[in-house]
Amino acid sequence: MLETNIPLPRARAKYPFDEMVVGQCLTLPVSEYRRMNGAASIYKRKNPAWAYAIRKQGEIARLWRVA
């Protein structure tokens, strides 16, 4: 069946960078560290005013929004 005028659903981001406010922290398993860091780097390139810090803490990885 062909349909017309059906809106395309908005793509859902894997990480909620656009929803984070300064001081908030995103916590994921350490296995996601490289993927999360890469995604944050790409997001920062598109949003230069956005800044983050990322650290491994044992078995978890944390990303903080710092600006």
C-alpha positions in Angstrom: 0.0 0.0 0.0 1.3 3.5 -0.9 0.6 6.4 1.4 1.1 10.1 1.0 1.6 13.0 3.6 2.7 10.7 6.4 5.2 12.7 8.5 8.6 11.1 9.1 9.2 10.4 12.8 12.0 12.4 14.4 15.2 10.3 14.8 15.9 9.5 18.4 19.4 10.3 19.5 21.3 7.5 21.5 22.6 10.1 24.0 20.5 13.0 25.3 23.1 15.7 24.9 20.6 18.3 23.7 18.5 17.8 26.9 21.4 18.1 29.4 21.9 21.3 31.4 25.2 22.4 33.0 26.1 20.2 35.9 24.1 17.2 34.8 25.9 13.8 34.4 25.2 10.9 32.0 26.2 7.5 33.4 26.8 4.4 31.2 28.8 1.2 31.4 32.5 1.7 30.7 32.0 -0.4 27.5 30.2 2.6 26.1 33.1 5.1 26.9 34.6 5.3 23.4 31.2 5.5 21.6 29.9 8.1 24.0 33.1 10.2 23.7 32.9 10.0 19.9 29.3 11.0 19.9 29.9 13.9 22.3 32.8 15.1 20.1 30.6 15.2 17.0 27.8 17.0 19.0 30.3 19.6 20.2 31.5 20.3 16.6 27.9 21.1 15.7 27.2 23.0 19.0 30.5 24.9 19.9 29.1 26.5 23.1 28.4 23.0 24.5 31.3 21.6 26.6 31.7 18.3 28.4 34.1 16.3 30.5 34.2 12.5 30.5 35.8 10.1 33.0 35.9 6.4 33.6 35.1 5.4 37.2 35.6 1.7 37.7 33.0 -0.1 35.7 31.1 3.0 34.7 31.7 6.0 32.4 30.4 9.4 33.3 29.9 12.4 31.0 29.2 15.8 32.6 28.0 18.9 30.8 30.3 21.7 31.9 29.2 24.6 29.7 
